[in-house]
Amino acid sequence: MRSSSPDSLSERSGGEARGVQASPGSLHKLAVPLARCEVPEVRDAAVAACGNINPDALKDLMEELLPLLREAVDRKQENMRRRRRRDALRLHLNKMLLLIAQKKTFANSAFALEGGSLHPTLTEYLDGVRQCLEVEAEKDAPAAREQRITFADFTTELIKSFPLEMYGSLMKKELLRSLFSLFSGWCGPLARHLGTLVPQSAQHENDERLNLSALKAMSALVCCGPCFAPSALAEDGSLYPWLSEMLSSTHDKIYELARETIVLLLDCNPDIGPLLDWTVDKCFTGTARVADGCFMALATIFSAREYPCDHYTAIINVTLMCTGCPRAPVHESALQLLQLLDKRFFGTVGPLPSDDDAGTGLRRSITYFTE
């Protein structure tokens, strides 16, 4: 049996196949409806295809997705079968959007931003999913769990795909706070340490995977520009017990997340003095694990840029103290920071980095000091 090559096939058909080309728009129209297909292999292939969209084609894809996005967050009363289909559609849209965010396609596309903020299509979808999941808070089915995890991961990846200097304008404070409140219901026992900042539940989710995804989303939201609740970072604010408990966790991923959260909070809220005071104080009064985490956060932020501070003697003192720490990572970081502070205050000070350089430097410092 003789095999047929594509060239031989096109020759038999008079060369017609060679001249036919599909436009991106026609491919979107074919792929998007398949995201609701009940055949798993077809549906997953469509989700993966759309999730790997080129940044230049994102606008066309989102326009094609708009009816589905609206349908997924429609909360009108329906029978059980239709509600399950809508829930399944929302789950697969979340998976698609998560892939797009992980590829940093939103950050690299002109469509995703409007006036420096996320496009209304994205913010309306985020808020719509939030309202749906609040109503369905009592669901314990595996599908509901997967939907919560995927939405939390999408929120985290969406925010983190953008540069630090853009965080302040991405979302309105009301949306940040309402999403933070939603995820607090999924973060497990740590939610009780947030006090009146979030609604308190008699029972807490005890699911390690879901808890971690929710905590990551909460961290991304509370660090997305200046804090949406400045009073929570005032003296004795409600965020401090939550941060302390995260730093006290024996779960390494939660501990590293707490350190990164403190760094980003300091970076986004340089005008909130009690936050820096609390971080320095914990270096002296916290347990070894908490103190180490707080000092490494200080080392990260002060190494990245010339951070505004009214009490530099306190930073120098805590750095001197940590040079004698028996734990090698803290000891080495303290020596490096001490050299930097010495050069900054007693030596020749070089030119300050630009805002873009500062953002890049902070990203590198977070990576270095959390490894």
C-alpha positions as CSV (number, residue, x, y, z in Angstrom):
1,M,0.0,0.0,0.0
2,R,1.5,3.3,-1.1
3,S,1.3,6.2,1.4
4,S,0.2,9.6,0.3
5,S,2.1,12.8,1.1
6,P,0.4,16.1,1.6
7,D,1.9,17.3,-1.7
8,S,0.4,14.3,-3.6
9,L,-2.9,14.9,-2.1
10,S,-3.0,18.6,-3.1
11,E,-1.9,17.6,-6.6
12,R,-4.8,15.2,-6.9
13,S,-7.3,17.9,-5.7
14,G,-6.0,20.3,-8.3
15,G,-3.8,22.3,-5.9
16,E,-6.8,23.7,-4.0
17,A,-5.6,22.5,-0.6
18,R,-2.4,24.4,-0.9
19,G,-4.1,27.8,-1.3
20,V,-6.6,27.5,1.6
21,Q,-5.6,29.3,4.8
22,A,-7.6,29.7,8.0
23,S,-7.7,33.1,9.6
24,P,-7.2,33.4,13.3
25,G,-10.7,34.7,13.7
26,S,-12.2,31.6,12.1
27,L,-10.1,29.4,14.4
28,H,-11.4,31.3,17.5
29,K,-14.9,30.8,16.3
30,L,-14.3,27.1,16.0
31,A,-12.4,26.6,19.3
32,V,-14.4,28.7,21.7
33,P,-17.7,26.8,21.5
34,L,-15.8,23.6,22.1
35,A,-14.9,24.8,25.6
36,R,-18.4,23.6,26.6
37,C,-18.2,20.3,24.8
38,E,-19.1,17.3,26.9
39,V,-16.4,15.1,25.3
40,P,-13.4,15.7,27.7
41,E,-10.7,15.2,25.1
42,V,-12.2,17.7,22.7
43,R,-13.0,20.2,25.5
44,D,-9.6,20.0,27.0
45,A,-7.9,20.5,23.6
46,A,-10.0,23.6,23.0
47,V,-9.2,25.0,26.4
48,A,-5.4,24.4,25.9
49,A,-5.5,25.9,22.4
50,C,-7.2,29.1,23.6
51,G,-5.0,29.2,26.7
52,N,-1.9,29.4,24.5
53,I,-3.2,32.3,22.5
54,N,-0.8,34.9,21.1
55,P,-0.9,38.3,22.9
56,D,-1.8,40.0,19.6
57,A,-4.8,37.8,19.1
58,L,-6.1,38.1,22.7
59,K,-8.6,40.9,21.8
60,D,-10.3,38.7,19.2
61,L,-10.4,35.7,21.5
62,M,-11.9,37.7,24.4
63,E,-14.6,39.2,22.1
64,E,-15.5,35.6,21.1
65,L,-15.5,34.5,24.7
66,L,-17.7,37.4,26.0
67,P,-21.0,35.6,25.6
68,L,-19.6,32.6,27.5
69,L,-18.1,34.7,30.2
70,R,-21.4,36.4,30.8
71,E,-23.3,33.1,30.8
72,A,-20.9,31.6,33.3
73,V,-21.6,34.2,35.9
74,D,-25.4,34.5,35.2
75,R,-27.1,33.8,38.5
76,K,-30.7,33.5,37.3
77,Q,-32.7,30.6,38.8
78,E,-32.3,27.4,36.7
79,N,-33.0,23.7,37.0
80,M,-30.3,21.5,38.4
81,R,-29.1,20.2,35.0
82,R,-28.6,23.7,33.6
83,R,-26.9,24.9,36.7
84,R,-24.4,22.0,36.5
85,R,-23.6,22.8,32.9
86,R,-23.1,26.5,33.8
87,D,-20.8,25.5,36.7
88,A,-18.8,23.2,34.3
89,L,-18.5,26.1,31.8
90,R,-17.2,28.4,34.5
91,L,-14.6,25.8,35.6
92,H,-13.3,25.4,32.1
93,L,-13.2,29.1,31.4
94,N,-11.2,29.5,34.6
95,K,-8.8,26.9,33.4
96,M,-8.4,28.7,30.1
97,L,-7.9,32.1,31.7
98,L,-5.4,30.6,34.2
99,L,-3.3,29.3,31.2
100,I,-3.4,32.7,29.6
101,A,-2.3,34.4,32.8
102,Q,0.5,31.8,33.4
103,K,1.8,32.6,29.9
104,K,1.8,36.3,30.9
105,T,-0.4,36.9,27.8
106,F,-2.6,39.4,29.6
107,A,0.5,41.5,30.7
108,N,1.8,41.4,27.1
109,S,-1.4,42.3,25.3
110,A,-2.7,45.9,24.8
111,F,-6.3,44.6,25.2
112,A,-5.9,43.5,28.9
113,L,-5.5,47.1,30.2
114,E,-7.8,50.1,29.8
115,G,-6.5,53.3,31.3
116,G,-3.9,51.4,33.4
117,S,-6.6,49.2,34.9
118,L,-7.7,45.7,34.0
119,H,-10.1,45.6,31.1
120,P,-13.8,45.7,32.3
121,T,-14.4,42.3,30.7
122,L,-11.9,40.8,33.2
123,T,-12.9,42.7,36.3
124,E,-16.6,42.0,35.6
125,Y,-15.8,38.3,35.3
126,L,-13.8,38.3,38.5
127,D,-16.6,39.9,40.4
128,G,-19.2,37.8,38.8
129,V,-17.4,34.5,39.7
130,R,-16.9,35.9,43.2
131,Q,-20.7,36.4,43.6
132,C,-21.4,32.9,42.2
133,L,-19.0,31.2,44.6
134,E,-20.2,33.2,47.6
135,V,-23.7,31.9,46.9
136,E,-22.4,28.4,46.5
137,A,-20.2,28.4,49.6
138,E,-21.9,25.4,51.1
139,K,-21.0,23.1,48.2
140,D,-18.5,20.3,49.1
141,A,-18.5,18.3,45.9
142,P,-15.1,17.7,44.2
143,A,-16.2,19.9,41.3
144,A,-16.8,22.8,43.7
145,R,-13.3,22.3,45.2
146,E,-11.7,22.2,41.8
147,Q,-13.5,25.4,40.8
148,R,-12.3,27.2,44.0
149,I,-8.7,26.2,43.5
150,T,-8.7,27.1,39.8
151,F,-10.3,30.5,40.4
152,A,-7.9,31.3,43.3
153,D,-4.9,30.3,41.1
154,F,-6.2,32.4,38.2
155,T,-6.5,35.5,40.4
156,T,-3.0,35.0,41.7
157,E,-1.4,34.4,38.3
158,L,-3.3,37.3,36.8
159,I,-2.0,39.8,39.3
160,K,1.6,38.4,39.4
161,S,1.9,38.5,35.6
162,F,2.0,42.3,35.6
163,P,5.0,44.4,36.7
164,L,5.1,45.6,40.3
165,E,4.8,49.2,39.3
166,M,1.4,48.6,37.7
167,Y,-0.1,46.9,40.8
168,G,-1.6,50.1,42.2
169,S,-4.0,50.6,39.3
170,L,-4.9,47.1,38.3
171,M,-8.1,46.7,40.3
172,K,-10.4,48.9,42.5
173,K,-10.0,48.5,46.2
174,E,-13.6,47.3,46.6
175,L,-13.0,44.4,44.2
176,L,-9.7,43.6,46.0
177,R,-11.3,43.5,49.4
178,S,-14.3,41.4,48.3
179,L,-12.1,38.8,46.6
180,F,-9.8,38.8,49.7
181,S,-12.9,38.1,51.8
182,L,-14.0,35.3,49.6
183,F,-10.7,33.5,49.7
184,S,-10.4,34.0,53.4
185,G,-13.2,31.5,53.7
186,W,-11.1,28.8,52.0
187,C,-7.7,29.5,53.7
188,G,-8.4,27.2,56.7
189,P,-7.8,28.1,60.4
190,L,-5.5,31.1,59.5
191,A,-8.7,33.1,58.7
192,R,-9.6,33.4,62.4
193,H,-6.5,35.6,62.9
194,L,-7.8,38.2,60.5
195,G,-10.4,39.3,63.1
196,T,-13.1,41.7,61.8
197,L,-11.3,42.3,58.5
198,V,-13.2,39.3,57.0
199,P,-16.5,37.5,57.9
200,Q,-15.7,34.7,60.4
201,S,-17.1,31.2,59.9
202,A,-17.8,28.6,62.6
203,Q,-16.1,26.0,60.4
204,H,-12.9,26.3,58.4
205,E,-11.9,24.4,55.2
206,N,-9.3,21.8,56.1
207,D,-7.9,21.1,52.6
208,E,-4.1,21.7,52.2
209,R,-4.2,22.3,48.4
210,L,-7.2,24.7,48.6
211,N,-5.9,26.4,51.7
212,L,-2.5,27.2,50.0
213,S,-4.2,28.4,46.8
214,A,-6.5,30.7,48.8
215,L,-3.5,32.1,50.8
216,K,-1.6,32.8,47.7
217,A,-4.5,34.7,46.2
218,M,-5.0,36.6,49.4
219,S,-1.4,37.6,49.4
220,A,-1.5,38.8,45.8
221,L,-4.7,40.8,46.5
222,V,-3.4,42.5,49.7
223,C,-0.2,43.4,48.0
224,C,-1.8,44.6,44.8
225,G,-0.8,48.3,45.2
226,P,-1.4,50.2,48.5
227,C,-3.3,48.1,50.9
228,F,-7.1,48.2,50.4
229,A,-7.6,48.4,54.1
230,P,-4.9,50.8,55.6
231,S,-6.4,50.4,59.1
232,A,-5.4,46.7,59.0
233,L,-1.8,47.9,58.9
234,A,-2.1,50.5,61.6
235,E,-0.7,49.8,65.0
236,D,-2.3,46.5,66.2
237,G,-3.9,46.1,62.8
238,S,-5.7,42.9,62.0
239,L,-3.2,41.8,59.3
240,Y,-0.3,41.4,61.8
241,P,-1.6,38.3,63.7
242,W,-2.3,36.7,60.3
243,L,1.2,37.3,59.1
244,S,2.7,36.1,62.4
245,E,0.8,32.8,62.1
246,M,1.9,32.3,58.6
247,L,5.5,32.9,59.6
248,S,5.0,30.4,62.5
249,S,3.8,27.7,60.1
250,T,5.8,24.5,59.7
251,H,4.6,24.3,56.1
252,D,7.6,25.7,54.1
253,K,5.4,27.0,51.2
254,I,3.3,29.0,53.7
255,Y,6.4,30.3,55.4
256,E,8.0,31.5,52.1
257,L,4.7,33.1,51.1
258,A,4.6,35.0,54.4
259,R,8.1,36.4,53.8
260,E,7.2,37.4,50.2
261,T,4.0,39.0,51.4
262,I,5.8,41.1,54.0
263,V,8.3,42.3,51.4
264,L,5.6,43.3,48.9
265,L,3.5,45.0,51.7
266,L,6.6,47.1,52.6
267,D,7.2,47.9,49.0
268,C,3.6,48.9,48.3
269,N,3.0,50.8,51.6
270,P,6.2,52.8,52.3
271,D,4.1,55.5,54.0
272,I,2.7,53.2,56.6
273,G,5.2,53.4,59.4
274,P,3.7,50.8,61.8
275,L,4.3,48.1,59.2
276,L,8.1,48.7,59.2
277,D,8.0,49.1,63.0
278,W,6.2,45.7,63.4
279,T,8.7,44.0,61.1
280,V,11.7,45.3,63.0
281,D,10.0,44.5,66.4
282,K,9.4,40.9,65.4
283,C,13.1,40.5,64.6
284,F,13.7,41.1,68.4
285,T,10.6,39.6,70.0
286,G,9.4,36.8,67.6
287,T,10.4,33.2,67.8
288,A,13.5,32.2,65.8
289,R,11.4,31.3,62.7
290,V,9.3,34.5,62.8
291,A,12.4,36.7,63.5
292,D,14.3,35.1,60.7
293,G,11.4,35.6,58.3
294,C,11.0,39.3,59.2
295,F,14.7,40.0,59.0
296,M,15.0,38.4,55.6
297,A,12.1,40.5,54.4
298,L,13.9,43.6,55.7
299,A,17.1,42.5,53.9
300,T,15.2,42.0,50.7
301,I,13.5,45.4,50.7
302,F,16.5,47.4,51.8
303,S,18.8,45.6,49.4
304,A,16.5,46.3,46.4
305,R,16.2,50.1,46.8
306,E,16.7,53.0,49.2
307,Y,13.6,52.4,51.3
308,P,12.1,55.5,53.1
309,C,12.7,55.2,56.8
310,D,12.7,57.7,59.7
311,H,14.7,55.4,62.0
312,Y,17.7,54.0,60.2
313,T,19.4,53.3,63.5
314,A,16.8,50.7,64.2
315,I,17.6,49.0,60.8
316,I,21.3,49.1,61.5
317,N,20.9,47.8,65.0
318,V,18.8,44.8,63.9
319,T,21.3,44.1,61.1
320,L,24.2,44.2,63.6
321,M,22.3,41.8,65.9
322,C,21.7,39.4,63.0
323,T,25.3,39.2,62.0
324,G,25.8,37.1,65.1
325,C,22.9,34.7,64.2
326,P,24.0,31.1,64.2
327,R,21.8,30.3,61.2
328,A,23.9,30.8,58.1
329,P,21.3,32.3,55.7
330,V,20.5,35.1,58.2
331,H,24.1,35.6,59.2
332,E,25.2,35.9,55.5
333,S,22.3,38.2,54.6
334,A,23.0,40.4,57.6
335,L,26.7,40.8,56.6
336,Q,25.7,41.8,53.0
337,L,23.0,44.2,54.2
338,L,25.5,45.8,56.7
339,Q,28.0,46.4,53.9
340,L,25.2,48.0,51.8
341,L,24.0,50.2,54.7
342,D,27.6,51.2,55.5
343,K,28.1,52.3,51.9
344,R,24.8,54.1,51.8
345,F,25.1,56.1,55.0
346,F,28.8,56.4,55.5
347,G,30.3,56.0,52.0
348,T,29.7,57.3,48.5
349,V,26.1,57.0,47.5
350,G,25.6,56.1,43.9
351,P,22.7,57.3,41.7
352,L,19.3,56.0,42.7
353,P,17.7,53.4,40.4
354,S,14.8,54.4,38.2
355,D,11.3,53.1,39.1
356,D,11.7,50.3,36.5
357,D,15.1,49.3,37.8
358,A,13.7,49.3,41.4
359,G,10.9,47.0,40.4
360,T,13.3,44.6,38.7
361,G,15.7,44.8,41.6
362,L,12.9,43.9,44.0
363,R,11.9,40.9,42.0
364,R,15.5,39.6,41.9
365,S,15.9,40.3,45.7
366,I,12.8,38.4,46.5
367,T,14.1,35.4,44.5
368,Y,17.5,35.6,46.1
369,F,16.5,36.0,49.7
370,T,13.7,33.3,49.6
371,E,15.8,30.6,48.0
